Amino acid sequence: MVNFRQLSLGAKAALAAGTVFVSMIISRSCLSESLELRAWRWLFRLQLALFANSLMLIGSLYIWRSAVSNLSHSPATESACFQLWKMAVVAFLALAHSSFFTMLFLVAEEPYVFSLAAYSCLGAYIIMVFFLCTLSGMEQAYQLLAWHSGRVVGSLDKTRKLALRPALAVAVTAVLSIAGLLNAAQPPVVKTVEVPIRQLPPSMDNLKIVLLSDIHLGPTVGRTKMEMFVRMVNTLEPDVTVIVGDLCDAEASVLRTAVAPLGRVRSRLGTYFVTGNHEYYTSDVSNWFALLESLNVRPLHNENVKISATGAQRGGGDGGGDAWICLAGVDDIEADLLHYSGHGMDLEKALGGCSPDHTTVLLAHQPLAAKRALQARPDINLILSGHTHAGQIFPLNVASYLLNPFFAGLYQVAQATFVYVSPGTAYYGIPMRLGSRAEITQLILQRAP
C-alpha cells in the first residue's frame, strides 16, 4: 500500500477531491432528511466549494511550478522583482480559490468588489492553465518530431527557456481576460429568430416570445443588471416572456431585492419560469417559486398553460376553443440526480392536456432534457433551452459543445420540430465571455403552410 506521505501534491489534491465528492453523495443520501433545511443548504454548498477547490489545487500546483518553482535556480530569484512576482502569483491563486466561497458569504443586492475580483481571477486561472498545458504540449511535440527526423533541436539558455513559457502564458491570459471582461460588460445582444410553426392558430400568427436564460443572480450579477434586462425586454413589447432556468445562485431571501425588477416585465400574455440546475443547488426552490409568483412570474413545475390571443389559463381547460397553444415547462433533470423532494423532470405530467393537434412549446433548461423530451414526444413543435452559455469562455466552449446534444442557436430537428438554445442572458460567476455573447432572444412564431 502506498503511503499517503509518499504521494505527490497533485495526487493528494485529486484524492481530496474524490473524498469530498464521496462525502457529498453520503450526506445527500443519509443527512438530507435529518438536518434542518438551512443547515443542509450550507453543508451542500460548502461541499461544492471544497470539491471545486480540491480540483483547482491540481491546476494551481501546475501554475506555481511553471511560474515560480522552475525559476528558483535562477540568480534572479534573490531580486526584489522576483519576490514581488511570487507574491502576485500567491494573491492571484488565493483570489481564484476564494471565488466559490463568495457564494456562501458575499451575495447581496449588488456584487461586492471582492467577488468580482475573485471570479475574474478564476477566469484568468482557467485560461492560464489551458495555455500553459498547450505550450508545454507544443514544446514536447516539437522535440519529438525533431528526434524522429534526426535533427538537433536548438535550445535557448535554460533559464530563459523556463521563463519564456510562463511569460507567454501570462501575456496571452492578460489579453484574453481583458477582452472577456469587456465583452461580458456589454449589454446582451437582441437576436430575432423567426420559427415556422405548423398548427399555429391564425390569431396567434407572429406571436412574440422573448427568451431569457442563465441570469445567475449571485456574487457577480445583481439588481443593476436585472434592471437593464427588464428595460430591454419591455422595449421589445413581448406577448410572452419565458425564463428557462438558472435565474439565481443563492436563497430567495438574500436576492429578494436583486430580483425585484422582474416584477416590472410587461408581457401581454404572461411571464413564465422553469427551474435550472442552479435553482436546486440553492436548496430553496419553494421559496423562489413563492417569490416569483409575487412578481407575477408563473413557475411551470411540470405543468402547462394554454395561451390564446386573449389570455392564458392553466392546463386542463379547453383553452377557449381551438385557437390556443400549449406552453409547458419541466423541472430540470438534475433534480432527479440530487433527489430533490417533489421535483424532477416529468414530461407526461407537464404535457397533460397538450394535444398533438395543437402547437406545443416546451421549456426545458438543459439541451439533454430537450433531447429526451423529443425522444418521448416527437410531436413537440418548439423546445426552448439554455444551460450551455455557448461555453461562456474559451476553452470551456469546446467542452460545452461536446457535452451537449444542442449547443447554441436554432436547430431544426424534424420538419416541424425546432430546438432553440440560448447562450445565456448574463454569465455564471466569471464576469467574462470569450467566443460567446450574452443574448436576449426574440422568437417570432409564424404560421407555416
Secondary structure in CASP SS format (residue, H / E / C, confidence):
PFRMAT SS
TARGET T0000
AUTHOR 0000-0000-0000
METHOD secondary structure of the structure
MODEL  1
M C 1.00
V C 1.00
N C 1.00
F H 1.00
R H 1.00
Q H 1.00
L C 1.00
S C 1.00
L H 1.00
G H 1.00
A H 1.00
K H 1.00
A H 1.00
A H 1.00
L H 1.00
A H 1.00
A H 1.00
G H 1.00
T H 1.00
V H 1.00
F H 1.00
V H 1.00
S H 1.00
M H 1.00
I H 1.00
I H 1.00
S H 1.00
R H 1.00
S H 1.00
C H 1.00
L C 1.00
S C 1.00
E C 1.00
S C 1.00
L C 1.00
E C 1.00
L H 1.00
R H 1.00
A H 1.00
W H 1.00
R H 1.00
W H 1.00
L H 1.00
F H 1.00
R H 1.00
L H 1.00
Q H 1.00
L H 1.00
A H 1.00
L H 1.00
F H 1.00
A H 1.00
N H 1.00
S H 1.00
L H 1.00
M H 1.00
L H 1.00
I H 1.00
G H 1.00
S H 1.00
L H 1.00
Y H 1.00
I H 1.00
W H 1.00
R H 1.00
S H 1.00
A H 1.00
V C 1.00
S H 1.00
N H 1.00
L H 1.00
S C 1.00
H C 1.00
S C 1.00
P H 1.00
A H 1.00
T H 1.00
E H 1.00
S C 1.00
A H 1.00
C H 1.00
F H 1.00
Q H 1.00
L H 1.00
W H 1.00
K H 1.00
M H 1.00
A H 1.00
V H 1.00
V H 1.00
A H 1.00
F H 1.00
L H 1.00
A H 1.00
L H 1.00
A H 1.00
H H 1.00
S H 1.00
S H 1.00
F H 1.00
F H 1.00
T H 1.00
M H 1.00
L H 1.00
F H 1.00
L C 1.00
V C 1.00
A C 1.00
E C 1.00
E C 1.00
P C 1.00
Y C 1.00
V H 1.00
F H 1.00
S H 1.00
L H 1.00
A H 1.00
A H 1.00
Y H 1.00
S H 1.00
C H 1.00
L H 1.00
G H 1.00
A H 1.00
Y H 1.00
I H 1.00
I H 1.00
M H 1.00
V H 1.00
F H 1.00
F H 1.00
L H 1.00
C H 1.00
T H 1.00
L H 1.00
S H 1.00
G H 1.00
M H 1.00
E H 1.00
Q H 1.00
A H 1.00
Y H 1.00
Q H 1.00
L H 1.00
L H 1.00
A H 1.00
W H 1.00
H H 1.00
S H 1.00
G C 1.00
R C 1.00
V C 1.00
V C 1.00
G C 1.00
S C 1.00
L C 1.00
D C 1.00
K H 1.00
T H 1.00
R H 1.00
K H 1.00
L H 1.00
A H 1.00
L H 1.00
R H 1.00
P H 1.00
A H 1.00
L H 1.00
A H 1.00
V H 1.00
A H 1.00
V H 1.00
T H 1.00
A H 1.00
V H 1.00
L H 1.00
S H 1.00
I H 1.00
A H 1.00
G H 1.00
L H 1.00
L H 1.00
N H 1.00
A H 1.00
A H 1.00
Q C 1.00
P C 1.00
P C 1.00
V E 1.00
V E 1.00
K E 1.00
T E 1.00
V E 1.00
E E 1.00
V E 1.00
P E 1.00
I E 1.00
R C 1.00
Q C 1.00
L C 1.00
P C 1.00
P H 1.00
S H 1.00
M H 1.00
D C 1.00
N C 1.00
L E 1.00
K E 1.00
I E 1.00
V E 1.00
L E 1.00
L E 1.00
S C 1.00
D C 1.00
I C 1.00
H C 1.00
L E 1.00
G C 1.00
P C 1.00
T C 1.00
V C 1.00
G C 1.00
R H 1.00
T H 1.00
K H 1.00
M H 1.00
E H 1.00
M H 1.00
F H 1.00
V H 1.00
R H 1.00
M H 1.00
V H 1.00
N H 1.00
T H 1.00
L H 1.00
E C 1.00
P C 1.00
D C 1.00
V E 1.00
T E 1.00
V E 1.00
I E 1.00
V E 1.00
G C 1.00
D C 1.00
L C 1.00
C E 1.00
D C 1.00
A C 1.00
E C 1.00
A H 1.00
S H 1.00
V H 1.00
L H 1.00
R H 1.00
T H 1.00
A H 1.00
V H 1.00
A H 1.00
P H 1.00
L H 1.00
G H 1.00
R H 1.00
V C 1.00
R C 1.00
S C 1.00
R C 1.00
L C 1.00
G C 1.00
T E 1.00
Y E 1.00
F E 1.00
V E 1.00
T C 1.00
G C 1.00
N H 1.00
H H 1.00
E H 1.00
Y H 1.00
Y H 1.00
T C 1.00
S C 1.00
D C 1.00
V H 1.00
S H 1.00
N H 1.00
W H 1.00
F H 1.00
A H 1.00
L H 1.00
L H 1.00
E H 1.00
S H 1.00
L C 1.00
N C 1.00
V E 1.00
R E 1.00
P E 1.00
L C 1.00
H C 1.00
N C 1.00
E E 1.00
N E 1.00
V E 1.00
K E 1.00
I E 1.00
S E 1.00
A C 1.00
T C 1.00
G C 1.00
A E 1.00
Q E 1.00
R E 1.00
G C 1.00
G C 1.00
G C 1.00
D C 1.00
G C 1.00
G C 1.00
G C 1.00
D C 1.00
A C 1.00
W E 1.00
I E 1.00
C E 1.00
L E 1.00
A E 1.00
G E 1.00
V C 1.00
D C 1.00
D C 1.00
I C 1.00
E H 1.00
A H 1.00
D H 1.00
L H 1.00
L C 1.00
H C 1.00
Y C 1.00
S C 1.00
G C 1.00
H C 1.00
G C 1.00
M C 1.00
D C 1.00
L H 1.00
E H 1.00
K H 1.00
A H 1.00
L C 1.00
G C 1.00
G C 1.00
C C 1.00
S C 1.00
P C 1.00
D C 1.00
H C 1.00
T C 1.00
T E 1.00
V E 1.00
L E 1.00
L E 1.00
A C 1.00
H C 1.00
Q C 1.00
P H 1.00
L H 1.00
A H 1.00
A H 1.00
K H 1.00
R H 1.00
A H 1.00
L H 1.00
Q H 1.00
A H 1.00
R C 1.00
P C 1.00
D C 1.00
I C 1.00
N C 1.00
L E 1.00
I E 1.00
L E 1.00
S E 1.00
G C 1.00
H C 1.00
T C 1.00
H H 1.00
A H 1.00
G H 1.00
Q C 1.00
I C 1.00
F C 1.00
P C 1.00
L H 1.00
N H 1.00
V H 1.00
A H 1.00
S H 1.00
Y H 1.00
L H 1.00
L H 1.00
N C 1.00
P C 1.00
F C 1.00
F C 1.00
A C 1.00
G E 1.00
L E 1.00
Y E 1.00
Q E 1.00
V E 1.00
A E 1.00
Q C 1.00
A C 1.00
T E 1.00
F E 1.00
V E 1.00
Y E 1.00
V E 1.00
S C 1.00
P C 1.00
G C 1.00
T C 1.00
A C 1.00
Y C 1.00
Y C 1.00
G C 1.00
I C 1.00
P C 1.00
M C 1.00
R C 1.00
L C 1.00
G C 1.00
S C 1.00
R C 1.00
A C 1.00
E E 1.00
I E 1.00
T E 1.00
Q E 1.00
L E 1.00
I E 1.00
L E 1.00
Q E 1.00
R E 1.00
A C 1.00
P C 1.00
END
